[in-house]
């Protein structure tokens, strides 16, 4: 069965942003063709769930992934990291075979 995981740090950040936003069901994660390697991650906040969506819940936070992106994202863990002054969501995706030099795109 497909799975998307989320770390406690990512869950806390999603909860914070949803609270500031005042609405939303969770984090929507998808991919789009992009960059020199093939795909890039796309993040948005989900206000609704469709029949084509898969909902994964961990640490009281929902991550929504559509059927089209699920094959690329299956097994991915979403994390929220702090590196120096930078803070960002990081994807630990076991399906990634190669990444471009700038880190913006990947191939599976």
PASEBA-1860 file (N, C-alpha, C; in nm, 3 decimals):
! residues 108
1> XXXXXXXX> 0.084/-0.118/0.000/0.000/0.000/0.000/0.089/0.125/0.000 ~ 0.061/0.223/-0.085/0.142/0.345/-0.091/0.139/0.420/0.042 ~ 0.248/0.493/0.066/0.259/0.565/0.193/0.340/0.692/0.174 ~ 0.297/0.799/0.240/0.372/0.923/0.252/0.383/0.950/0.401 ~ 0.505/0.972/0.449/0.526/0.997/0.591/0.555/1.144/0.617 ~ 0.544/1.182/0.743/0.570/1.320/0.782/0.637/1.320/0.918 ~ 0.741/1.400/0.932/0.813/1.407/1.059/0.740/1.501/1.155 ~ 0.770/1.490/1.284/0.710/1.583/1.380/0.742/1.730/1.347
9> XXXXXXXX> 0.864/1.758/1.300/0.901/1.896/1.266/0.815/1.948/1.151 ~ 0.793/1.866/1.049/0.708/1.907/0.937/0.564/1.925/0.983 ~ 0.517/1.836/1.068/0.379/1.847/1.119/0.361/1.977/1.196 ~ 0.458/2.012/1.279/0.448/2.135/1.356/0.443/2.257/1.264 ~ 0.526/2.258/1.159/0.526/2.371/1.066/0.394/2.381/0.990 ~ 0.342/2.268/0.947/0.214/2.269/0.875/0.103/2.320/0.966 ~ 0.101/2.274/1.091/0.000/2.321/1.186/0.011/2.472/1.207 ~ 0.133/2.523/1.218/0.155/2.667/1.237/0.101/2.746/1.119
17> XXXXXXXX> 0.135/2.704/0.998/0.091/2.777/0.879/-0.060/2.768/0.862 ~ -0.118/2.652/0.884/-0.263/2.638/0.873/-0.334/2.727/0.976 ~ -0.278/2.735/1.095/-0.337/2.819/1.198/-0.329/2.966/1.158 ~ -0.215/3.009/1.107/-0.199/3.148/1.062/-0.291/3.178/0.945 ~ -0.308/3.080/0.858/-0.392/3.094/0.739/-0.541/3.098/0.778 ~ -0.575/3.030/0.885/-0.713/3.030/0.933/-0.803/2.927/0.868 ~ -0.751/2.849/0.775/-0.830/2.745/0.709/-0.737/2.644/0.645 ~ -0.795/2.535/0.597/-0.718/2.433/0.526/-0.725/2.298/0.594
25> XXXXXXXX> -0.720/2.195/0.510/-0.726/2.057/0.560/-0.589/1.997/0.584 ~ -0.489/2.044/0.510/-0.356/1.989/0.523/-0.266/2.038/0.410 ~ -0.153/1.971/0.395/-0.054/2.005/0.295/-0.076/1.921/0.170 ~ -0.089/1.986/0.055/-0.099/1.916/-0.073/0.041/1.910/-0.134 ~ 0.085/1.788/-0.168/0.215/1.767/-0.230/0.192/1.701/-0.365 ~ 0.251/1.759/-0.468/0.245/1.699/-0.601/0.378/1.723/-0.670 ~ 0.390/1.676/-0.791/0.511/1.698/-0.870/0.471/1.753/-1.006 ~ 0.564/1.822/-1.069/0.540/1.871/-1.205/0.667/1.850/-1.286
33> XXXXXXXX> 0.652/1.829/-1.418/0.771/1.821/-1.502/0.845/1.954/-1.495 ~ 0.975/1.948/-1.467/1.048/2.073/-1.449/1.197/2.047/-1.442 ~ 1.272/2.153/-1.468/1.416/2.151/-1.447/1.490/2.058/-1.541 ~ 1.615/2.040/-1.509/1.701/1.960/-1.595/1.693/1.811/-1.566 ~ 1.637/1.773/-1.452/1.633/1.631/-1.417/1.498/1.564/-1.439 ~ 1.391/1.639/-1.450/1.264/1.575/-1.478/1.145/1.625/-1.400 ~ 1.153/1.625/-1.266/1.040/1.665/-1.182/1.084/1.764/-1.075 ~ 0.987/1.840/-1.027/1.009/1.920/-0.907/0.886/1.907/-0.818
41> XXXXXXXX> 0.907/1.928/-0.689/0.798/1.919/-0.593/0.717/2.048/-0.596 ~ 0.586/2.034/-0.575/0.497/2.149/-0.567/0.419/2.135/-0.436 ~ 0.423/2.241/-0.355/0.352/2.243/-0.227/0.243/2.347/-0.229 ~ 0.131/2.312/-0.169/0.020/2.404/-0.155/-0.060/2.357/-0.034 ~ -0.152/2.438/0.011/-0.239/2.395/0.119/-0.372/2.354/0.061 ~ -0.423/2.241/0.104/-0.546/2.185/0.051/-0.666/2.236/0.131 ~ -0.763/2.288/0.058/-0.887/2.331/0.121/-0.999/2.230/0.095 ~ -0.973/2.135/0.006/-1.071/2.031/-0.027/-0.997/1.906/-0.072
49> XXXXXXXX> -1.066/1.794/-0.065/-1.012/1.666/-0.111/-1.104/1.615/-0.220 ~ -1.043/1.567/-0.331/-1.121/1.515/-0.442/-1.114/1.362/-0.444 ~ -1.189/1.302/-0.534/-1.188/1.156/-0.548/-1.052/1.104/-0.596 ~ -0.973/1.190/-0.660/-0.841/1.150/-0.710/-0.731/1.167/-0.606 ~ -0.766/1.209/-0.486/-0.667/1.236/-0.382/-0.651/1.118/-0.287 ~ -0.531/1.105/-0.236/-0.497/1.010/-0.131/-0.460/1.093/-0.009 ~ -0.516/1.060/0.106/-0.491/1.137/0.228/-0.412/1.051/0.325 ~ -0.299/1.105/0.369/-0.213/1.038/0.466/-0.210/1.126/0.589
57> XXXXXXXX> -0.229/1.065/0.706/-0.232/1.144/0.830/-0.131/1.089/0.929 ~ -0.053/1.181/0.983/0.046/1.146/1.083/0.068/1.268/1.171 ~ 0.084/1.251/1.300/0.105/1.361/1.395/-0.007/1.465/1.385 ~ -0.129/1.419/1.362/-0.247/1.506/1.353/-0.241/1.604/1.237 ~ -0.170/1.570/1.131/-0.161/1.653/1.011/-0.187/1.565/0.890 ~ -0.259/1.622/0.793/-0.289/1.549/0.670/-0.198/1.596/0.557 ~ -0.150/1.498/0.480/-0.078/1.524/0.356/-0.163/1.465/0.245 ~ -0.194/1.547/0.146/-0.282/1.506/0.036/-0.199/1.495/-0.091
65> XXXXXXXX> -0.210/1.380/-0.158/-0.135/1.353/-0.281/-0.232/1.297/-0.383 ~ -0.234/1.355/-0.504/-0.324/1.303/-0.607/-0.269/1.173/-0.666 ~ -0.357/1.098/-0.731/-0.318/0.967/-0.787/-0.202/0.977/-0.885 ~ -0.198/1.084/-0.964/-0.094/1.100/-1.065/0.045/1.112/-1.002 ~ 0.056/1.181/-0.891/0.186/1.203/-0.826/0.225/1.089/-0.732 ~ 0.129/1.006/-0.695/0.155/0.905/-0.593/0.266/0.808/-0.631 ~ 0.273/0.768/-0.758/0.378/0.675/-0.799/0.518/0.732/-0.779 ~ 0.533/0.861/-0.801/0.662/0.928/-0.784/0.692/0.952/-0.637
73> XXXXXXXX> 0.589/0.976/-0.556/0.607/1.013/-0.416/0.595/0.898/-0.317 ~ 0.554/0.780/-0.362/0.534/0.666/-0.271/0.660/0.640/-0.188 ~ 0.644/0.635/-0.058/0.754/0.608/0.033/0.826/0.733/0.080 ~ 0.787/0.849/0.032/0.853/0.975/0.068/0.820/1.016/0.211 ~ 0.919/1.070/0.279/0.899/1.131/0.409/0.919/1.281/0.394 ~ 0.821/1.358/0.439/0.829/1.504/0.435/0.884/1.551/0.569 ~ 0.991/1.631/0.562/1.056/1.684/0.682/1.061/1.836/0.672 ~ 1.084/1.902/0.783/1.104/2.047/0.784/1.236/2.070/0.854
81> XXXXXXXX> 1.332/2.128/0.783/1.467/2.140/0.836/1.510/2.286/0.845 ~ 1.606/2.308/0.934/1.669/2.438/0.950/1.818/2.421/0.924 ~ 1.866/2.491/0.823/2.009/2.488/0.789/2.059/2.631/0.788 ~ 2.128/2.670/0.894/2.170/2.809/0.906/2.049/2.899/0.918 ~ 2.038/2.997/0.829/1.923/3.088/0.830/1.808/3.036/0.745 ~ 1.830/2.929/0.671/1.728/2.874/0.581/1.641/2.772/0.653 ~ 1.513/2.776/0.622/1.415/2.679/0.673/1.329/2.636/0.556 ~ 1.312/2.504/0.541/1.238/2.456/0.424/1.192/2.313/0.445
89> XXXXXXXX> 1.090/2.276/0.365/1.047/2.137/0.362/1.148/2.058/0.279 ~ 1.184/1.942/0.330/1.279/1.854/0.262/1.208/1.721/0.238 ~ 1.232/1.665/0.121/1.168/1.539/0.083/1.271/1.428/0.079 ~ 1.251/1.328/0.162/1.336/1.209/0.161/1.261/1.105/0.079 ~ 1.290/1.106/-0.052/1.216/1.025/-0.149/1.302/0.909/-0.196 ~ 1.266/0.785/-0.160/1.347/0.669/-0.199/1.342/0.640/-0.349 ~ 1.252/0.703/-0.423/1.239/0.679/-0.566/1.334/0.763/-0.650 ~ 1.398/0.863/-0.591/1.485/0.954/-0.665/1.613/0.880/-0.707
97> XXXXXXXX> 1.640/0.886/-0.836/1.761/0.823/-0.892/1.872/0.925/-0.914 ~ 1.833/1.051/-0.942/1.932/1.155/-0.970/1.870/1.291/-0.941 ~ 1.953/1.386/-0.902/1.908/1.522/-0.879/1.998/1.617/-0.958 ~ 1.942/1.730/-0.997/2.024/1.828/-1.068/2.117/1.896/-0.968 ~ 2.216/1.963/-1.019/2.316/2.028/-0.935/2.260/2.134/-0.842 ~ 2.155/2.204/-0.885/2.100/2.311/-0.802/2.001/2.258/-0.699 ~ 1.963/2.131/-0.710/1.872/2.070/-0.614/1.725/2.102/-0.637 ~ 1.691/2.163/-0.748/1.552/2.201/-0.776/1.472/2.093/-0.844
105> XXXX> 1.536/1.996/-0.908/1.461/1.892/-0.977/1.527/1.757/-0.958 ~ 1.450/1.652/-0.991/1.499/1.515/-0.969/1.440/1.423/-1.075 ~ 1.499/1.305/-1.087/1.445/1.203/-1.176/1.421/1.076/-1.097 ~ 1.327/0.995/-1.148/1.295/0.868/-1.082/1.318/0.754/-1.178
END
